[in-house]
Amino acid sequence: MSTSRTQFSTKLGILAATVGSAVGLGNIWRFPYEAGQGGGGAFLICYILFVFLIGVPAICAEFSLGRFSRSGMPVAYRKAASSRRWDFIGYASVIAAFLIISFYSVVAGWTLEYIVDSVLGLFQSTPDSSRHAQFADFTGSWKAVGWMVVFLLINAVVMLGGVQKGIERVSNILMPLLFLILIAFCINSLTMSGASEGLGFLFKPDFTKLTPEVVLGAMGQAFFSLSLGMGCMVTYASYFGDDTPLIKTSIRIALLDTLVAIMAGIIIFPAVFSFGMSPAEGPTLVFEVLPNIFHAMPGGRIWSTLFFILLATASLTSIISVSEIIVAFLCDDLSMSRRNATIVVTAISIVTGMLCSLSFGPLANLNLFNLFDFISSNILMTLGGLGICLFVGWKMDSKEVENQLRHENGHKNALYRYILFCIRYVAPAGILIVFIAGLL
């Protein structure tokens, strides 16, 4: 096992980077509308349960493979299996990463446009009734393409800095910023007239709303929220030191990721109830409903700007980790320099991102945005997560798995047997259900 690979320099850097990978639009955009459509509290309980039954064990599986191999995808499988038979899972993860960057960068670009609109006070000058048409016109325009390119160029600058001076340094800045903005929003939401109603919706479970669809939605949200199945955690763990406690780090990531999702709910639901909106608005909640709310709030321009800075920050930390999967692959498997790998990834992503962005306009009939989303989320990520759990649980040398997970700083982790059982049985079963549900 090679020990010359670059490593994160501090434990704080490890936590900031890995939490940044997990925290993204899935927490701040998707969780509130999924919880809103799922009835609030009942959805939240299921979500937390699945985070620790599926999410934490799956993170541990990815961490074990990454640190043992000291490689990204698919070389990690090749080293752990001593053959190329499992490489196809790694290649699928790289393809998924390309597809995700393509459509994710489009939405991330929207956040930059909305930051500018907020600063200029354009939400205040736009009638609420025309918000939907305004959003539709923007997303189908070349202006949206331009913002997508800007976002990818910002990402490229970070990637060129490398693991320590790029990813770690930026994560150490952005993650505290993200939590500070979240805290400020939570305090503001708790002062709203609909705070008690919004908090009641989020934290008081109504089990009459607990349908099979809600349970499946919570299970899928728990899986996708933690950025599992792509190899993000495998790649980041290849930069871990031997003294990094994998199980403890996995639990911390899950707790902080869940905290961000809950804080997003605390921010949004009191505001929704205060202004007479429906909590089940769906994906339009962030880009159409919330601007109406910000328009009616005192200091709306400031809160609107902060909110979309929050979304942009979460988007950037996530896209950095997805990009690193491909950059590490090109460096490890094809022996590219990091500079050339970053240029290749950025150039291809700009082209595919452009096609996805124009799916809301001139290329609506092709609609690569939805196609890339479906293939990556419903097929490649779930199969990738299933493959990692099965590989680590059954194929990888059991002594190496135990060495990675059980022994932490000279002590045996008491959760090891629970984690291993979930890696082998519980997580694969849950991920398989998510996969089937996604196809159906």
VEXDRENZA-503828 format. One line per 3 residues: number of its first residue (from 1); for each residue x, z, y of N, C-alpha, C. Coordinates in steps of 0.02 Angstrom, whole numbers, plus 50000, padded with zeros to 5 digits. Example, Ala and Ser with C-alpha at 12.3 -4.5 7.8 and 13.67 -1.06 7.14 Angstrom:
2
1	50660:50390:49716:50615:50390:49775:50660:50390:49835 | 50642:50354:49888:50684:50357:49947:50645:50394:50002
% end
This chain:
440
1	50043:50000:49940:50000:50000:50000:50044:50000:50062 | 50032:49951:50105:50071:49946:50166:50056:50002:50215 | 50108:50029:50245:50099:50083:50295:50121:50059:50364
4	50139:49994:50370:50163:49968:50434:50107:49943:50479 | 50046:49945:50455:49990:49919:50494:49978:49964:50555 | 49959:49933:50611:49944:49970:50671:49889:50021:50657
7	49894:50080:50689:49844:50132:50679:49817:50155:50746 | 49755:50181:50744:49729:50215:50804:49776:50274:50819 | 49785:50287:50884:49835:50337:50902:49809:50409:50902
10	49743:50418:50910:49715:50485:50914:49650:50489:50874 | 49631:50551:50855:49567:50561:50821:49508:50545:50866 | 49516:50560:50931:49464:50542:50979:49455:50467:50982
13	49510:50431:50980:49506:50358:50980:49470:50331:50919 | 49483:50361:50861:49448:50341:50800:49373:50351:50807 | 49354:50410:50832:49283:50426:50838:49250:50381:50890
16	49283:50370:50946:49254:50328:50999:49245:50256:50975 | 49295:50230:50939:49290:50160:50916:49237:50152:50863 | 49235:50198:50815:49187:50191:50760:49115:50204:50783
19	49107:50254:50826:49040:50266:50853:49019:50207:50898 | 49067:50180:50934:49052:50121:50975:49031:50062:50933 | 49060:50056:50873:49040:50003:50828:48968:50012:50805
22	48950:50075:50789:48882:50089:50765:48830:50085:50820 | 48847:50113:50878:48799:50115:50934:48796:50047:50968 | 48736:50021:50973:48728:49956:51005:48656:49946:51026
25	48637:49883:51031:48568:49867:51050:48518:49893:50999 | 48542:49901:50936:48498:49928:50884:48473:49997:50900 | 48515:50037:50934:48495:50106:50952:48451:50107:51014
28	48471:50070:51065:48440:50077:51131:48382:50028:51140 | 48385:49971:51108:48332:49921:51114:48286:49923:51053 | 48316:49916:50993:48274:49909:50933:48241:49975:50912
31	48278:50031:50913:48249:50094:50889:48185:50113:50926 | 48184:50112:50994:48122:50132:51028:48062:50090:51009 | 48070:50023:51004:48011:49984:50988:47992:49988:50914
34	48042:49999:50870:48026:50011:50800:47989:50077:50792 | 48014:50129:50826:47981:50194:50824:47912:50191:50856 | 47906:50152:50910:47842:50144:50943:47790:50112:50898
37	47811:50060:50863:47766:50026:50817:47754:50066:50753 | 47802:50111:50737:47796:50151:50676:47762:50218:50686 | 47737:50232:50745:47700:50293:50756:47740:50351:50783
40	47804:50342:50799:47843:50395:50830:47875:50444:50781 | 47849:50505:50779:47881:50560:50742:47889:50547:50668 | 47839:50519:50636:47843:50505:50564:47899:50455:50550
43	47904:50405:50592:47958:50355:50586:48026:50389:50594 | 48032:50434:50644:48095:50468:50658:48119:50509:50598 | 48073:50545:50566:48092:50585:50508:48118:50541:50451
46	48083:50487:50437:48106:50440:50385:48174:50410:50403 | 48182:50393:50466:48244:50363:50489:48304:50410:50478 | 48296:50474:50498:48351:50522:50489:48366:50533:50415
49	48314:50537:50374:48323:50545:50302:48364:50488:50273 | 48349:50427:50292:48384:50369:50264:48455:50363:50292 | 48466:50387:50353:48534:50387:50381:48581:50425:50335
52	48557:50482:50309:48601:50524:50268:48598:50508:50193 | 48546:50473:50171:48543:50452:50101:48579:50386:50090 | 48574:50342:50139:48603:50275:50133:48662:50264:50180
55	48652:50283:50244:48702:50267:50295:48769:50301:50285 | 48769:50368:50279:48832:50404:50272:48870:50384:50208 | 48838:50380:50150:48874:50357:50090:48902:50286:50098
58	48864:50241:50130:48888:50173:50139:48949:50171:50186 | 48948:50212:50239:49006:50216:50283:49066:50242:50244 | 49056:50293:50202:49111:50320:50162:49139:50267:50115
61	49096:50226:50086:49119:50172:50042:49162:50123:50081 | 49140:50104:50141:49179:50057:50182:49245:50089:50203 | 49243:50152:50224:49304:50186:50243:49354:50189:50186
64	49331:50204:50126:49375:50210:50068:49411:50144:50054 | 49373:50090:50055:49402:50024:50042:49451:50005:50097 | 49433:50019:50159:49476:49999:50215:49542:50035:50218
67	49539:50102:50211:49602:50139:50216:49646:50128:50156 | 49616:50122:50096:49656:50110:50037:49693:50044:50042 | 49659:49992:50063:49688:49925:50064:49732:49912:50125
70	49720:49949:50179:49754:49936:50243:49746:49863:50263 | 49686:49836:50251:49672:49766:50266:49599:49757:50286 | 49587:49701:50320:49518:49683:50336:49487:49643:50280
73	49429:49614:50294:49393:49573:50245:49424:49503:50243 | 49429:49470:50184:49414:49493:50117:49475:49520:50079 | 49532:49524:50115:49594:49546:50082:49585:49617:50053
76	49543:49657:50084:49531:49725:50059:49507:49724:49987 | 49459:49680:49972:49434:49674:49903:49489:49650:49857 | 49528:49603:49881:49581:49573:49839:49632:49626:49819
79	49650:49669:49865:49699:49721:49850:49670:49774:49804 | 49607:49795:49817:49577:49848:49778:49560:49825:49707 | 49542:49761:49699:49524:49735:49633:49582:49702:49597
82	49638:49692:49633:49696:49657:49605:49677:49588:49579 | 49628:49557:49610:49607:49490:49593:49566:49462:49650 | 49547:49398:49644:49507:49365:49696:49433:49363:49679
85	49413:49395:49624:49344:49389:49601:49293:49416:49650 | 49313:49466:49690:49267:49496:49738:49276:49470:49809 | 49319:49421:49817:49332:49395:49884:49269:49367:49918
88	49222:49342:49878:49163:49309:49907:49123:49357:49951 | 49124:49422:49934:49088:49470:49976:49122:49475:50044 | 49189:49476:50042:49226:49479:50105:49215:49418:50148
91	49215:49359:50117:49203:49298:50155:49132:49297:50184 | 49083:49322:50146:49015:49326:50171:49011:49371:50232 | 49051:49425:50233:49053:49470:50290:49081:49435:50352
94	49132:49394:50342:49162:49358:50398:49112:49308:50426 | 49076:49273:50382:49025:49226:50405:48970:49263:50443 | 48948:49320:50415:48897:49361:50449:48920:49381:50519
97	48984:49399:50524:49011:49420:50589:49007:49363:50640 | 49024:49302:50619:49019:49245:50664:48947:49233:50686 | 48900:49236:50639:48830:49225:50656:48805:49278:50704
100	48825:49341:50692:48801:49397:50734:48828:49390:50805 | 48893:49375:50811:48921:49365:50878:48883:49311:50915 | 48865:49258:50879:48832:49201:50911:48767:49219:50945
103	48723:49257:50910:48659:49273:50942:48662:49339:50981 | 48705:49386:50959:48710:49451:50993:48738:49443:51063 | 48786:49397:51070:48816:49386:51136:48766:49356:51185
106	48716:49321:51159:48663:49294:51202:48624:49351:51234 | 48602:49398:51193:48564:49456:51219:48609:49498:51264 | 48672:49505:51245:48719:49543:51287:48726:49510:51355
109	48726:49444:51356:48729:49408:51420:48669:49421:51463 | 48611:49429:51431:48550:49445:51470:48559:49510:51508 | 48593:49559:51477:48602:49624:51510:48643:49616:51574
112	48691:49570:51574:48732:49559:51634:48689:49529:51690 | 48645:49482:51673:48599:49454:51723:48554:49508:51752 | 48530:49553:51709:48485:49604:51732:48521:49658:51773
115	48586:49667:51761:48624:49712:51804:48627:49684:51875 | 48642:49620:51880:48646:49587:51946:48578:49589:51980 | 48525:49572:51943:48457:49573:51972:48439:49643:51997
118	48460:49694:51959:48445:49763:51979:48481:49782:52043 | 48545:49764:52046:48585:49780:52106:48556:49746:52168 | 48533:49684:52160:48506:49646:52216:48434:49664:52232
121	48403:49706:52189:48334:49726:52201:48283:49673:52187 | 48300:49625:52143:48253:49570:52129:48193:49593:52089 | 48199:49647:52050:48141:49672:52014:48087:49696:52062
124	48109:49724:52118:48061:49750:52167:48022:49694:52202 | 48054:49635:52204:48022:49578:52239:47984:49532:52192 | 47985:49547:52127:47949:49506:52078:47885:49540:52057
127	47827:49508:52064:47763:49538:52042:47765:49553:51967 | 47735:49609:51948:47735:49629:51878:47703:49576:51834 | 47652:49542:51860:47615:49493:51820:47657:49432:51802
130	47710:49419:51839:47752:49360:51826:47816:49377:51789 | 47823:49441:51766:47884:49463:51734:47898:49423:51670 | 47846:49412:51630:47854:49376:51566:47878:49305:51579
133	47847:49271:51626:47866:49202:51642:47937:49199:51668 | 47956:49248:51709:48024:49251:51736:48075:49259:51680 | 48060:49303:51633:48105:49315:51577:48111:49252:51534
136	48055:49219:51521:48055:49158:51480:48095:49102:51513 | 48086:49095:51579:48123:49043:51616:48198:49056:51614 | 48217:49120:51622:48288:49136:51623:48320:49125:51554
139	48290:49151:51501:48321:49146:51435:48328:49074:51411 | 48288:49029:51436:48293:48959:51415:48336:48917:51461 | 48371:48949:51508:48410:48912:51558:48485:48912:51542
142	48521:48868:51578:48594:48866:51572:48626:48927:51604 | 48589:48960:51647:48615:49022:51677:48626:49074:51624 | 48581:49078:51575:48590:49125:51520:48651:49107:51478
145	48663:49043:51470:48724:49020:51435:48786:49044:51472 | 48785:49038:51538:48842:49060:51578:48858:49133:51569 | 48805:49175:51569:48816:49247:51560:48842:49262:51490
148	48819:49224:51441:48845:49233:51373:48920:49219:51370 | 48941:49167:51404:49012:49149:51406:49052:49204:51441 | 49026:49230:51496:49060:49284:51532:49070:49344:51486
151	49018:49361:51449:49022:49419:51405:49075:49409:51351 | 49078:49349:51322:49127:49336:51270:49198:49335:51298 | 49206:49315:51360:49273:49316:51390:49295:49388:51403
154	49248:49431:51424:49265:49502:51432:49286:49531:51365 | 49250:49514:51313:49267:49537:51245:49336:49513:51225 | 49352:49450:51242:49417:49422:51223:49475:49460:51256
157	49465:49480:51319:49517:49518:51354:49532:49583:51316 | 49479:49617:51294:49488:49679:51255:49524:49665:51190 | 49504:49613:51155:49534:49597:51090:49608:49580:51097
160	49627:49546:51151:49696:49529:51161:49740:49590:51171 | 49711:49646:51192:49749:49707:51201:49770:49741:51137 | 49741:49720:51081:49759:49749:51016:49718:49811:51000
163	49738:49845:50946:49701:49902:50922:49705:49962:50969 | 49765:49980:50990:49774:50039:51031:49761:50026:51105 | 49791:49973:51133:49786:49960:51205:49722:49922:51223
166	49689:49894:51172:49627:49859:51185:49567:49898:51160 | 49556:49897:51095:49496:49927:51065:49492:50002:51079 | 49546:50039:51063:49545:50111:51071:49539:50132:51144
169	49578:50101:51187:49578:50120:51258:49510:50107:51290 | 49480:50049:51276:49415:50032:51305:49360:50077:51276 | 49363:50091:51211:49313:50135:51180:49316:50205:51209
172	49377:50229:51223:49385:50296:51253:49354:50301:51323 | 49348:50244:51356:49317:50242:51422:49241:50231:51417 | 49221:50182:51376:49152:50161:51375:49106:50212:51341
175	49129:50244:51287:49084:50290:51251:49066:50352:51292 | 49114:50385:51326:49094:50440:51371:49047:50416:51426 | 49060:50356:51453:49017:50328:51505:48946:50318:51478
178	48941:50293:51417:48875:50282:51386:48837:50347:51380 | 48870:50400:51356:48836:50464:51348:48817:50495:51415 | 48859:50487:51466:48843:50514:51532:48780:50481:51560
181	48775:50414:51552:48716:50379:51577:48655:50400:51537 | 48662:50408:51471:48606:50430:51430:48581:50499:51452 | 48627:50545:51464:48609:50613:51486:48571:50611:51553
184	48597:50570:51600:48564:50564:51665:48493:50538:51657 | 48483:50489:51615:48417:50460:51603:48370:50511:51570 | 48397:50548:51522:48355:50598:51488:48330:50651:51536
187	48374:50674:51581:48354:50724:51630:48299:50695:51675 | 48308:50632:51696:48258:50601:51738:48191:50593:51702 | 48193:50574:51638:48132:50564:51600:48093:50628:51590
190	48130:50684:51583:48096:50748:51572:48059:50773:51633 | 48072:50742:51691:48037:50761:51753:47974:50719:51764 | 47961:50670:51721:47905:50624:51732:47839:50657:51710
193	47785:50631:51736:47719:50659:51720:47700:50650:51647 | 47725:50598:51616:47709:50586:51546:47760:50612:51497 | 47803:50658:51520:47857:50683:51478:47831:50717:51415
196	47783:50763:51423:47758:50800:51365:47724:50754:51316 | 47687:50704:51341:47654:50657:51296:47704:50613:51260 | 47755:50590:51297:47807:50548:51266:47847:50586:51214
199	47867:50648:51230:47905:50688:51183:47862:50706:51122 | 47798:50718:51133:47753:50733:51078:47748:50674:51031 | 47744:50614:51059:47741:50553:51018:47804:50545:50976
202	47862:50562:51005:47925:50552:50970:47939:50607:50918 | 47921:50669:50934:47943:50725:50892:47888:50758:50851 | 47824:50744:50865:47770:50772:50825:47745:50719:50776
205	47764:50725:50712:47747:50672:50664:47673:50670:50648 | 47645:50611:50650:47577:50599:50627:47582:50561:50561 | 47578:50598:50506:47591:50568:50441:47535:50521:50418
208	47480:50519:50456:47428:50469:50440:47452:50399:50456 | 47503:50395:50498:47531:50329:50517:47589:50309:50471 | 47603:50351:50421:47661:50337:50377:47640:50288:50322
211	47646:50225:50336:47629:50172:50288:47693:50147:50254 | 47686:50109:50200:47746:50079:50168:47786:50037:50218 | 47751:50003:50264:47786:49962:50313:47829:50005:50360
214	47803:50064:50379:47841:50109:50422:47903:50136:50386 | 47895:50154:50322:47951:50179:50283:48005:50125:50276 | 47984:50064:50261:48032:50009:50255:48066:49994:50322
217	48028:50000:50376:48057:49989:50442:48109:50041:50458 | 48096:50104:50441:48144:50158:50452:48206:50149:50410 | 48196:50127:50348:48253:50116:50304:48298:50060:50330
220	48267:50006:50352:48304:49950:50380:48340:49969:50445 | 48305:50007:50487:48336:50030:50550:48396:50074:50537 | 48392:50119:50487:48448:50162:50470:48508:50122:50447
223	48496:50068:50410:48550:50026:50385:48582:49985:50442 | 48540:49950:50480:48566:49906:50531:48595:49943:50591 | 48567:50003:50605:48590:50041:50663:48663:50061:50657
226	48686:50072:50595:48754:50095:50584:48804:50037:50574 | 48781:49976:50585:48824:49917:50579:48856:49911:50510 | 48816:49923:50458:48841:49921:50390:48835:49851:50361
229	48876:49838:50310:48870:49776:50273:48912:49719:50300 | 48940:49725:50360:48981:49671:50388:49055:49682:50376 | 49074:49745:50365:49145:49760:50357:49176:49789:50419
232	49135:49806:50470:49162:49837:50531:49201:49901:50513 | 49170:49943:50473:49201:50006:50456:49260:49998:50408 | 49258:49946:50366:49315:49930:50324:49375:49913:50367
235	49363:49869:50416:49416:49845:50460:49444:49902:50502 | 49400:49943:50533:49423:49998:50574:49460:50050:50532 | 49436:50063:50470:49469:50113:50428:49539:50091:50407
238	49551:50026:50408:49619:50002:50391:49669:50023:50444 | 49644:50047:50502:49688:50072:50556:49689:50148:50558 | 49658:50181:50510:49657:50255:50507:49723:50282:50480
241	49740:50342:50503:49797:50376:50473:49775:50412:50409 | 49823:50433:50369:49807:50467:50306:49775:50535:50317 | 49781:50563:50377:49753:50629:50390:49682:50626:50418
244	49653:50566:50422:49584:50560:50447:49535:50580:50392 | 49494:50631:50403:49445:50652:50352:49386:50604:50350 | 49380:50565:50297:49332:50510:50296:49259:50534:50294
247	49245:50584:50252:49175:50607:50247:49153:50640:50312 | 49196:50683:50340:49179:50715:50403:49169:50664:50459 | 49213:50614:50461:49207:50562:50512:49143:50523:50503
250	49125:50509:50442:49062:50472:50428:49002:50511:50452 | 49001:50576:50439:48945:50618:50461:48942:50621:50537 | 49000:50627:50569:49001:50629:50642:48974:50565:50672
253	48993:50509:50643:48968:50444:50666:48892:50441:50660 | 48867:50462:50601:48795:50460:50589:48757:50505:50638 | 48785:50565:50650:48752:50612:50695:48751:50585:50767
256	48807:50558:50790:48810:50533:50859:48768:50470:50866 | 48769:50427:50816:48728:50366:50818:48654:50384:50821 | 48634:50433:50780:48564:50455:50780:48546:50489:50846
259	48593:50527:50874:48582:50559:50939:48568:50507:50993 | 48606:50453:50992:48595:50400:51042:48525:50370:51034 | 48505:50358:50972:48438:50330:50961:48384:50377:50986
262	48391:50442:50971:48342:50491:50993:48341:50496:51069 | 48400:50495:51100:48403:50497:51173:48370:50436:51204 | 48378:50378:51172:48345:50318:51196:48269:50327:51194
265	48245:50359:51140:48174:50374:51136:48151:50422:51190 | 48193:50473:51204:48177:50522:51256:48174:50487:51325 | 48216:50437:51334:48217:50401:51397:48154:50357:51404
268	48137:50321:51352:48087:50269:51358:48015:50294:51350 | 48002:50337:51301:47932:50355:51288:47899:50395:51345 | 47933:50444:51376:47902:50476:51435:47886:50427:51491
271	47932:50378:51500:47921:50328:51553:47861:50284:51535 | 47857:50264:51471:47802:50222:51449:47735:50257:51459 | 47731:50321:51439:47668:50357:51446:47653:50374:51519
274	47705:50385:51559:47695:50401:51629:47662:50344:51667 | 47678:50282:51647:47654:50225:51684:47600:50186:51645 | 47571:50219:51595:47514:50190:51561:47529:50130:51518
277	47591:50125:51493:47610:50070:51449:47599:50091:51376 | 47602:50041:51332:47596:50056:51260:47665:50065:51230 | 47674:50118:51188:47739:50127:51155:47753:50075:51101
280	47703:50035:51084:47711:49986:51030:47718:49916:51059 | 47752:49910:51116:47758:49845:51149:47801:49795:51111 | 47845:49819:51067:47888:49774:51029:47951:49756:51066
283	47984:49700:51046:48048:49681:51076:48047:49670:51151 | 47988:49656:51180:47985:49645:51252:47992:49709:51292 | 47994:49766:51257:47994:49831:51290:48049:49837:51342
286	48109:49815:51325:48167:49824:51369:48169:49774:51427 | 48158:49711:51412:48169:49659:51463:48106:49641:51503 | 48048:49663:51482:47988:49648:51519:47950:49711:51541
289	47940:49758:51496:47901:49818:51512:47941:49865:51557 | 48004:49880:51538:48043:49928:51578:48055:49906:51650 | 48069:49842:51663:48075:49823:51734:48012:49839:51775
292	47953:49834:51743:47892:49854:51778:47893:49928:51795 | 47918:49968:51747:47922:50040:51757:47973:50057:51812 | 48032:50024:51808:48083:50037:51859:48057:50019:51929
295	48018:49966:51932:47991:49943:51996:47947:49998:52027 | 47912:50036:51985:47866:50087:52010:47899:50155:52020 | 47961:50164:51997:47994:50229:52002:48028:50238:52069
298	48032:50300:52095:48074:50314:52153:48147:50301:52134 | 48183:50266:52178:48253:50249:52162:48258:50200:52104 | 48207:50158:52097:48204:50112:52041:48264:50066:52035
301	48291:50044:52091:48348:49999:52089:48409:50032:52056 | 48420:50096:52072:48477:50133:52043:48466:50142:51968 | 48406:50164:51948:48393:50177:51877:48395:50113:51836
304	48369:50059:51866:48370:49995:51831:48442:49972:51820 | 48484:49978:51871:48554:49958:51865:48590:49998:51811 | 48579:50064:51813:48611:50108:51763:48588:50091:51693
307	48524:50076:51685:48498:50062:51618:48530:49999:51589 | 48535:49947:51628:48563:49885:51601:48639:49889:51594 | 48671:49932:51634:48742:49946:51621:48749:49982:51554
310	48702:50026:51539:48701:50060:51474:48695:50010:51417 | 48649:49963:51423:48640:49912:51372:48703:49868:51364 | 48732:49849:51421:48792:49807:51419:48850:49844:51386
313	48857:49909:51401:48910:49949:51371:48902:49954:51296 | 48841:49968:51273:48828:49972:51201:48839:49905:51168 | 48821:49851:51201:48831:49784:51174:48905:49768:51165
316	48945:49786:51216:49016:49769:51215:49052:49807:51159 | 49039:49872:51151:49074:49909:51099:49056:49883:51029 | 48995:49859:51021:48975:49832:50956:49007:49764:50944
319	49007:49722:50995:49033:49654:50986:49109:49656:50976 | 49142:49706:51005:49214:49715:50993:49227:49726:50919 | 49188:49770:50888:49199:49786:50817:49184:49726:50772
322	49132:49688:50789:49115:49629:50749:49170:49576:50756 | 49196:49568:50817:49250:49520:50828:49312:49539:50790 | 49325:49604:50785:49385:49628:50750:49383:49610:50676
325	49324:49605:50647:49319:49583:50576:49351:49515:50568 | 49334:49469:50614:49358:49400:50608:49431:49395:50628 | 49450:49430:50681:49520:49430:50703:49566:49457:50648
328	49545:49513:50618:49585:49542:50563:49589:49494:50504 | 49534:49460:50489:49534:49411:50435:49584:49355:50448 | 49583:49328:50509:49628:49273:50526:49701:49296:50525
331	49713:49358:50545:49782:49385:50545:49805:49401:50474 | 49762:49433:50435:49781:49455:50367:49782:49398:50317 | 49731:49356:50319:49722:49305:50268:49757:49239:50286
334	49758:49222:50350:49787:49158:50371:49851:49166:50411 | 49875:49228:50418:49938:49243:50452:49941:49218:50524 | 49884:49217:50558:49883:49199:50629:49908:49256:50672
337	49933:49240:50730:49948:49293:50779:49882:49319:50808 | 49882:49380:50833:49821:49407:50861:49797:49366:50920 | 49842:49341:50960:49823:49301:51018:49786:49238:50996
340	49815:49201:50948:49783:49139:50925:49717:49153:50890 | 49714:49208:50852:49652:49225:50817:49597:49240:50868 | 49613:49276:50921:49564:49292:50972:49539:49229:51008
343	49585:49183:51022:49565:49120:51054:49519:49080:51010 | 49535:49077:50945:49493:49039:50898:49423:49070:50893 | 49421:49136:50885:49356:49171:50880:49314:49160:50943
346	49345:49167:51001:49309:49159:51064:49283:49088:51073 | 49325:49039:51058:49305:48969:51067:49246:48950:51022 | 49250:48969:50958:49195:48953:50912:49132:48990:50932
349	49140:49054:50952:49082:49094:50971:49047:49066:51033 | 49085:49039:51080:49055:49010:51139:49011:48950:51121 | 49036:48909:51075:48998:48850:51054:48935:48870:51016
352	48942:48914:50966:48883:48935:50927:48835:48978:50970 | 48864:49017:51015:48823:49057:51060:48782:49013:51107 | 48812:48958:51130:48777:48911:51172:48716:48882:51136
355	48726:48864:51074:48671:48836:51034:48615:48888:51025 | 48635:48951:51015:48584:49004:51006:48547:49016:51072 | 48584:49016:51127:48552:49028:51192:48503:48973:51209
358	48521:48912:51196:48477:48855:51211:48418:48851:51163 | 48417:48894:51112:48359:48897:51068:48297:48922:51104 | 48307:48952:51163:48250:48974:51203:48230:48922:51255
361	48265:48864:51253:48250:48811:51300:48251:48743:51267 | 48301:48701:51283:48302:48632:51257:48306:48627:51181 | 48335:48676:51148:48342:48674:51074:48292:48719:51039
364	48233:48728:51070:48183:48773:51042:48161:48751:50973 | 48158:48687:50960:48137:48663:50894:48188:48679:50840 | 48252:48682:50859:48305:48699:50811:48307:48775:50799
367	48303:48813:50853:48300:48887:50853:48352:48919:50808 | 48416:48906:50824:48470:48937:50786:48474:49011:50798 | 48448:49035:50854:48449:49107:50868:48415:49145:50812
370	48353:49127:50797:48316:49161:50744:48345:49148:50675 | 48370:49087:50664:48400:49071:50600:48462:49112:50586 | 48507:49117:50636:48567:49157:50628:48551:49231:50618
373	48501:49254:50656:48479:49323:50649:48454:49337:50579 | 48412:49292:50553:48382:49302:50487:48436:49300:50432 | 48480:49250:50434:48530:49244:50382:48578:49303:50382
376	48601:49324:50441:48649:49378:50444:48617:49445:50428 | 48560:49460:50459:48529:49526:50451:48494:49534:50384 | 48456:49484:50364:48414:49491:50305:48449:49472:50240
379	48503:49435:50245:48537:49412:50184:48609:49438:50180 | 48651:49415:50226:48723:49429:50219:48741:49502:50229 | 48712:49535:50279:48728:49606:50290:48704:49650:50233
382	48643:49639:50211:48617:49680:50157:48655:49668:50092 | 48669:49606:50077:48708:49592:50016:48779:49618:50023 | 48806:49615:50083:48873:49643:50095:48874:49718:50085
385	48823:49753:50112:48819:49825:50102:48809:49843:50029 | 48768:49805:49994:48757:49816:49923:48822:49805:49884 | 48858:49752:49901:48920:49737:49867:48973:49790:49877
388	48980:49816:49938:49030:49868:49952:49015:49931:49912 | 48951:49952:49910:48934:50013:49874:48946:50004:49799 | 48927:49947:49772:48937:49935:49700:49012:49930:49684
391	49049:49897:49728:49121:49889:49715:49157:49956:49716 | 49145:49995:49770:49179:50060:49776:49154:50109:49723 | 49090:50106:49709:49061:50153:49661:49079:50140:49588
394	49088:50075:49571:49096:50058:49500:49159:50019:49483 | 49185:49979:49530:49242:49936:49514:49309:49965:49538 | 49311:49991:49598:49373:50017:49626:49397:50077:49584
397	49462:50084:49578:49491:50139:49538:49462:50206:49561 | 49429:50241:49514:49395:50304:49531:49443:50356:49559 | 49505:50356:49536:49554:50403:49562:49571:50388:49635
400	49573:50324:49652:49586:50306:49721:49527:50324:49766 | 49467:50314:49741:49408:50333:49780:49408:50408:49792 | 49423:50446:49739:49425:50519:49746:49481:50539:49793
403	49537:50505:49789:49593:50521:49833:49575:50508:49906 | 49536:50456:49919:49516:50440:49988:49464:50488:50015 | 49416:50508:49973:49358:50546:49997:49362:50621:49985
406	49389:50642:49927:49383:50712:49909:49436:50756:49942 | 49496:50730:49947:49551:50771:49972:49561:50758:50046 | 49545:50807:50086:49551:50800:50159:49593:50857:50186
409	49652:50840:50210:49699:50889:50239:49713:50947:50191 | 49723:50931:50128:49742:50981:50079:49684:51019:50049 | 49622:51002:50070:49563:51037:50044:49517:50987:50010
412	49478:51012:49961:49430:50970:49927:49363:50972:49964 | 49336:50914:49980:49273:50912:50016:49216:50924:49967 | 49175:50974:49982:49121:50993:49936:49067:50940:49930
415	49064:50894:49978:49012:50842:49977:49032:50781:49936 | 49092:50782:49908:49117:50722:49874:49070:50698:49819 | 49048:50743:49775:49006:50722:49718:48939:50695:49742
418	48911:50725:49794:48848:50699:49823:48859:50629:49851 | 48914:50621:49889:48929:50556:49919:48939:50503:49865 | 48977:50519:49813:48989:50471:49760:48925:50452:49724
421	48882:50501:49711:48818:50487:49678:48776:50439:49721 | 48774:50452:49786:48736:50408:49830:48767:50338:49835 | 48833:50334:49835:48866:50269:49837:48848:50229:49775
424	48845:50262:49718:48833:50227:49654:48759:50210:49643 | 48715:50254:49663:48645:50246:49644:48597:50240:49703 | 48598:50289:49749:48547:50294:49801:48555:50237:49852
427	48615:50229:49879:48626:50178:49931:48613:50108:49904 | 48638:50088:49845:48622:50021:49820:48547:50010:49811 | 48511:50060:49786:48439:50053:49777:48404:50043:49844
430	48424:50084:49894:48393:50077:49960:48409:50011:49993 | 48471:49989:49989:48491:49925:50019:48456:49867:49985 | 48448:49872:49920:48413:49819:49883:48340:49813:49906
433	48308:49871:49918:48240:49871:49943:48237:49839:50013 | 48286:49856:50056:48289:49825:50123:48297:49750:50116 | 48339:49728:50070:48351:49656:50059:48287:49620:50039
436	48253:49647:49989:48191:49616:49964:48138:49615:50019 | 48131:49671:50054:48081:49676:50108:48096:49625:50163 | 48161:49616:50178:48181:49568:50230:48163:49497:50211
439	48171:49480:50147:48154:49413:50124:48078:49401:50123 | 48041:49454:50107:47968:49448:50103:47934:49452:50171
% end
